[in-house]
Amino acid sequence: MAGTGTGTGRCQGYGSGSDMAQSYTFQTYEPPGPIGAAYIESTWPISVIMGPGGSGKTVGSCYKGPYLSSSWFPVCRDGVIRVKMTVLRPTYRDLARTALESWHNEKMFPENHPYTVEYTGGIDRPVLHKMKWATKRGNTMVPIEFSATFAAIGDANPEQFAKGFETSFVWGNEIDTLGERVPGLMFSRTGRYPAVDQIAPSELDRVMKPYIAVMRNLGLKIEDDEILLPRLLFGDCNPPEPDNWVNINLIENPEKWPLYKLFRQPGGLSANAENRIGKPRSSYEQDLQTMSKSDGRRYVHGQIGFGSDGAAIYADDFNELVHRSDEWLKPAAGLPLGLGVDAGGSPAAVITQDMPNGQLRVLREICADPGTGPARFSEMLFNVLITDFPGLAISEAYGDPSAWYGADKVKGELAWMEIVSKALGILIMPTETNEISLRHDAVRWYLSKRIDGNTPGMLIDPRCKKLLGGFASHYKLSKNASAGKTDSIEVVKNEYSHPHDALQYKCLGHRGRMVVVRTASNMGRGNVVPIRGNVVPNKSFDVFAV
């Protein structure tokens, strides 16, 4: 990837009084990896790159604006490409320390860059950097007039702040630190420069057609004769805390924000980590020695951090980049389904398939509102089974053993789980135990399993939002249990805990209590052999001879 639209790496400078008389070699930039390259080249309306510290996100964002200006942005009627980019941070101190520092890197765009024609501002006020260069479009060198405005939103009202901009596109540096309203409000200010009537008709048609196609595919109604300039906003960030809007909107509920596209980089210790030249593996390993567990997840492993109100139970086992499928999982034809069912105040169920290679696929979760009774819940589960999984048999179904208690058998009453079982015509079996540590171990076995050294032992459909959110952070210990102030495992009961209970019953029921116990006892120690088996008959046991 080079600085021009043709990839030649040559641009004609005409700044600093050169009047196009002197040639310069545009910066030769190598993307940090395939995810970083895809982010830079993306013309999706709103693009966000997320990854561990040092993965090349900020530098990639620095390059994205000039790159798209050279390779994609439309040419005006007078033959000049005109672009305004707005760069945002919460404070000017943050701006100087991150975005501006990367922008002014000697391999990027320092103040005295040969293309610079104007540089003003700084010290707790906006910075304006104007540059001119030329790019090759086909066989023609096309001049570019580019300006970047670096501003901090501070304590300003986001709505009033946004009204002050007429821009081509926006870069939100560390976009997770900006308020949730800021990207949307600033996106509304993009596509306003240059004015549509200044753009050459053929160029406007070139960039409009694919943009309109994207908008229509997203369900937006755009008339055939409507004229609009494509709008772009992009941003970079490390994985945030679980309650941050980036996690809630882009990871847990992406279907609600279709204009956003998330580019997720691998963790720093992953085999396919990006920007290895700038940040080697050994550097990440050193970072882990100085960070809290939550910070290590975010800045080294590239995963969402923990909440402050309790430790995530599967923190050391679950990896969203591994266990979350990147596409909807289709049920394998001819393979039976498995069910896990939790009663509780908010009943839940999971629908799974055990694959021939040993992988457990979690295809769907059903989460009911608090107070949902067994009849209504049976109807919900039946509708999903008959609609999404027609013709597939159910080979096993397991549930909370306590849900078989409480009914008056003398009067012929049925327990909660018996009602669901009869309503569905499925034999639901109670697990052998309700011991929570064994339930967790049953799930951990699948999470830690690697088939053929690579394929994960558990793969979860991205529509299972409560399961995935719980694995990432929300299925957690209580504050007291996290601090070691209790002798028992206390799990926070919330909207995420019920589908997790259902999954645990499925895993424990399928594997069996004794298998789970035996596996847990062997973890990390190879094959454990009872000491009795090592004693030679008819001889005294000598502890010093062991």
SVG drawing of the C-alpha trace seen along z (x, -y; Angstrom):
<svg xmlns="http://www.w3.org/2000/svg" viewBox="-55 -30 69 90">
<polyline fill="none" stroke="black" stroke-width="0.4" points="0.0,0.0 1.4,-3.4 0.3,-6.9 -1.3,-7.2 -4.3,-5.8 -2.2,-3.7 0.2,-2.3 3.2,-3.9 4.4,-5.7 5.0,-8.9 3.1,-12.1 3.9,-15.6 4.4,-18.1 3.4,-21.7 3.5,-23.1 6.0,-25.3 6.4,-27.6 7.5,-24.8 4.6,-25.6 4.7,-21.9 8.3,-22.3 9.7,-19.7 8.9,-15.9 8.8,-14.1 8.4,-10.5 5.2,-10.0 5.6,-8.1 5.9,-4.3 3.6,-2.9 3.1,0.8 -0.2,1.6 0.1,3.4 -1.6,6.5 -4.7,7.6 -7.2,6.2 -5.4,2.9 -5.2,2.8 -8.9,3.6 -9.8,0.8 -7.6,-1.8 -9.2,-0.9 -12.7,-0.7 -15.3,-3.3 -18.0,-2.0 -20.0,-4.8 -18.5,-4.3 -15.4,-2.1 -13.9,-1.3 -10.6,0.6 -10.2,2.2 -7.1,4.0 -4.5,4.4 -2.0,1.6 0.7,1.1 -1.2,2.8 -0.8,-0.1 -4.4,-1.5 -3.6,-5.2 -0.9,-5.3 -3.3,-3.5 -5.9,-6.1 -3.4,-8.8 -2.8,-7.3 -6.4,-6.5 -7.5,-10.1 -4.7,-11.0 -4.9,-7.6 -8.6,-7.8 -8.1,-11.4 -5.6,-10.1 -7.2,-6.9 -11.0,-7.4 -12.3,-10.9 -14.1,-12.6 -12.5,-15.3 -14.1,-18.7 -15.2,-20.3 -12.0,-22.3 -9.8,-19.1 -8.8,-19.5 -9.5,-17.1 -10.6,-19.0 -10.8,-17.3 -11.4,-18.5 -10.7,-16.0 -11.8,-16.6 -9.9,-14.8 -11.5,-14.5 -10.3,-13.7 -12.0,-14.5 -9.3,-17.0 -6.4,-18.9 -3.9,-17.2 -5.1,-13.8 -5.0,-15.1 -1.4,-16.3 -0.3,-13.0 -1.9,-10.6 -3.4,-11.7 -1.1,-14.7 2.0,-12.8 1.3,-10.0 0.4,-12.5 3.6,-14.4 5.8,-11.3 8.6,-11.8 7.3,-8.9 3.8,-10.6 3.0,-14.3 5.3,-16.5 4.7,-20.3 7.6,-20.9 6.4,-18.2 7.2,-19.1 3.5,-19.2 2.7,-21.6 1.3,-25.0 -0.1,-26.2 0.2,-25.1 -1.5,-27.0 -2.8,-26.4 -1.8,-24.2 -1.4,-24.6 -5.0,-24.0 -6.5,-25.2 -7.4,-23.6 -4.6,-22.7 -5.0,-23.3 -2.7,-21.5 -3.1,-22.2 -1.2,-20.2 -1.1,-20.0 0.1,-17.2 -0.9,-15.4 -2.0,-11.9 -2.1,-9.8 -5.7,-8.9 -5.4,-6.9 -2.8,-8.7 -3.4,-12.1 -1.8,-13.8 -4.6,-15.3 -3.8,-18.0 -5.1,-17.6 -5.9,-20.3 -6.1,-18.6 -6.7,-20.1 -6.9,-18.4 -8.4,-20.1 -7.5,-18.7 -10.1,-19.6 -11.1,-18.6 -14.7,-18.4 -14.0,-18.9 -17.0,-19.8 -18.9,-21.3 -22.4,-20.3 -21.9,-17.6 -24.8,-19.0 -23.5,-22.5 -19.9,-21.3 -20.9,-19.3 -22.8,-22.3 -19.5,-24.1 -18.2,-21.7 -18.7,-21.3 -16.3,-18.4 -15.6,-15.6 -14.9,-13.0 -14.1,-12.6 -11.5,-10.6 -12.4,-9.8 -9.1,-9.0 -9.7,-6.6 -13.3,-6.7 -14.5,-4.8 -13.5,-7.8 -15.9,-10.1 -19.4,-10.2 -21.9,-7.9 -23.7,-10.8 -20.5,-12.3 -20.0,-9.9 -23.6,-10.1 -23.7,-13.9 -20.3,-14.3 -21.3,-11.8 -24.2,-14.2 -21.6,-16.9 -19.7,-14.7 -20.3,-14.8 -20.7,-18.6 -17.4,-19.5 -17.0,-20.2 -20.5,-21.2 -22.1,-18.6 -22.4,-21.1 -18.6,-21.6 -17.9,-17.9 -17.5,-16.7 -20.7,-14.8 -18.8,-11.7 -16.9,-11.6 -20.0,-12.1 -21.6,-9.2 -18.6,-7.0 -18.7,-7.4 -22.5,-7.7 -23.5,-4.4 -21.7,-2.0 -22.7,-4.2 -26.4,-4.2 -26.2,-0.4 -24.9,0.0 -27.5,-2.3 -30.3,-0.4 -28.9,2.9 -29.2,1.6 -32.9,0.8 -32.6,-2.9 -34.9,-4.4 -33.0,-6.5 -34.7,-7.8 -33.0,-7.2 -32.7,-10.9 -31.3,-11.7 -27.8,-13.3 -25.6,-12.9 -21.9,-12.8 -20.7,-9.7 -20.2,-10.3 -17.4,-8.7 -16.4,-8.6 -13.7,-6.3 -12.2,-5.6 -9.7,-3.5 -9.7,-2.2 -8.5,0.5 -11.2,3.0 -13.1,1.0 -14.8,1.9 -18.0,3.9 -20.3,1.0 -18.8,-1.2 -21.0,-2.1 -18.5,-0.6 -18.9,2.9 -22.7,2.6 -23.5,1.3 -20.8,2.7 -20.1,6.1 -23.2,7.1 -25.9,5.5 -24.3,4.9 -27.6,5.3 -28.9,2.1 -26.0,0.1 -25.7,1.3 -23.8,-1.8 -20.9,-0.8 -18.4,1.8 -15.9,3.2 -12.5,4.3 -11.2,6.5 -7.4,7.1 -6.0,10.3 -4.5,10.2 -0.9,9.3 0.1,12.9 -1.9,14.4 0.0,16.2 -1.4,13.7 -1.0,10.5 -0.6,7.3 2.3,4.8 4.8,7.3 7.7,5.0 6.5,2.2 5.4,4.3 7.0,7.7 5.6,10.6 8.2,10.2 6.9,6.6 3.4,7.9 4.7,10.6 6.5,7.9 3.3,5.8 1.4,8.6 3.8,8.6 2.8,5.0 -0.9,5.0 -4.0,6.0 -6.0,8.9 -8.5,6.6 -5.9,4.3 -4.1,7.4 -7.2,8.6 -7.7,5.2 -4.2,4.0 -2.5,7.4 -5.1,10.0 -7.4,7.5 -10.5,8.5 -13.2,6.6 -12.1,5.8 -13.9,6.8 -16.5,4.8 -15.6,3.3 -18.5,5.1 -17.2,8.7 -14.8,11.0 -15.9,12.7 -16.1,16.5 -14.7,17.6 -12.1,14.9 -9.2,17.3 -11.1,19.7 -13.2,17.7 -11.8,15.8 -14.4,14.0 -12.1,14.1 -11.9,17.9 -15.2,19.1 -17.6,16.6 -18.5,17.6 -18.0,14.8 -21.2,15.9 -24.6,17.5 -24.2,21.2 -26.4,23.4 -27.5,26.7 -25.7,29.7 -28.2,31.9 -28.9,35.3 -27.3,34.5 -29.6,34.5 -29.9,31.5 -29.2,31.1 -31.1,28.9 -30.1,27.3 -33.0,25.8 -33.0,23.5 -36.2,22.8 -35.7,19.9 -37.6,16.6 -36.3,15.9 -36.3,19.2 -33.8,19.9 -32.7,22.6 -29.9,23.3 -30.0,25.4 -26.8,27.2 -25.3,29.7 -22.5,32.1 -20.4,32.4 -18.6,35.6 -15.2,34.0 -16.2,33.4 -17.0,29.7 -20.0,28.4 -21.9,25.8 -24.3,23.5 -26.8,22.6 -29.4,20.6 -30.4,19.2 -33.9,18.6 -34.2,16.0 -37.6,15.3 -38.8,12.3 -38.9,12.6 -42.1,14.3 -42.6,16.3 -44.4,19.5 -43.7,23.0 -46.5,23.0 -45.5,19.8 -41.8,20.8 -42.6,24.1 -44.4,22.2 -41.4,20.0 -39.0,22.9 -41.3,24.9 -41.6,22.0 -37.8,21.8 -37.4,25.5 -40.1,25.9 -39.1,22.8 -35.3,22.9 -34.6,26.6 -37.4,28.5 -36.9,32.3 -34.0,32.5 -34.4,35.0 -33.5,34.1 -31.2,36.7 -30.8,35.3 -32.2,32.5 -31.0,31.7 -32.2,29.2 -31.9,27.9 -32.7,30.9 -34.4,28.5 -37.1,27.7 -38.6,31.2 -39.4,30.4 -42.2,28.4 -45.2,30.0 -47.9,31.7 -47.7,35.2 -50.6,36.5 -52.9,34.0 -51.4,34.8 -49.5,31.5 -46.6,31.4 -43.3,29.6 -42.1,26.8 -39.7,29.0 -42.3,31.8 -44.8,29.3 -42.2,28.2 -41.2,31.7 -44.8,32.8 -45.6,29.7 -42.7,30.3 -43.0,34.0 -39.3,34.2 -37.9,36.2 -35.9,33.6 -33.6,35.3 -32.3,33.7 -28.5,33.5 -27.0,35.7 -26.0,32.7 -26.6,29.0 -23.1,28.3 -22.1,25.0 -18.3,25.7 -18.9,28.9 -21.2,27.1 -18.5,24.5 -15.9,27.2 -18.2,29.0 -18.3,25.8 -14.6,25.0 -13.7,28.4 -15.2,27.4 -13.7,23.9 -10.2,25.2 -10.5,28.0 -8.7,27.7 -9.5,30.1 -6.6,30.8 -4.7,28.2 -6.7,25.4 -10.5,25.8 -12.2,24.6 -14.1,27.2 -17.0,24.7 -18.3,22.4 -21.1,20.0 -23.5,18.4 -23.2,14.6 -27.0,14.4 -26.5,15.8 -25.9,12.3 -26.6,13.1 -24.2,16.1 -21.5,14.2 -21.9,11.1 -21.9,13.3 -18.7,15.1 -17.0,11.8 -17.8,10.1 -21.4,10.2 -21.5,13.7 -19.5,13.0 -18.9,13.6 -20.4,11.4 -18.2,8.7 -17.8,10.7 -16.9,13.8 -14.5,11.9 -12.8,10.5 -12.6,14.0 -14.9,13.0 -17.1,16.1 -16.5,19.8 -18.9,20.5 -19.2,19.5 -21.7,16.7 -22.8,15.8 -24.6,12.6 -28.1,13.3 -28.8,11.2 -30.1,11.5 -26.9,13.3 -26.8,15.9 -29.9,17.8 -28.8,18.9 -25.4,19.7 -27.1,22.0 -28.9,23.7 -25.6,24.2 -24.1,25.7 -26.8,28.2 -26.4,29.3 -22.6,29.7 -22.8,31.4 -25.6,33.7 -23.9,34.7 -20.6,35.5 -21.8,36.9 -20.8,36.0 -18.0,38.5 -16.4,37.7 -16.4,34.0 -14.9,34.8 -12.2,37.0 -11.3,34.5 -11.1,31.7 -8.8,33.8 -6.5,34.4 -6.2,30.9 -2.6,29.8 -1.2,33.0 -1.4,35.5 -2.9,38.8 -3.4,39.0 -2.9,42.5 -4.2,43.3 -1.3,43.9 -2.8,47.2 -1.9,48.5 1.7,47.8 2.1,49.8 3.8,53.2 1.8,56.0 3.2,57.6 5.9,54.8 6.0,52.0 5.4,48.6 8.5,46.4 7.8,42.7 11.6,42.0 11.6,44.5 9.0,42.6"/>
</svg>
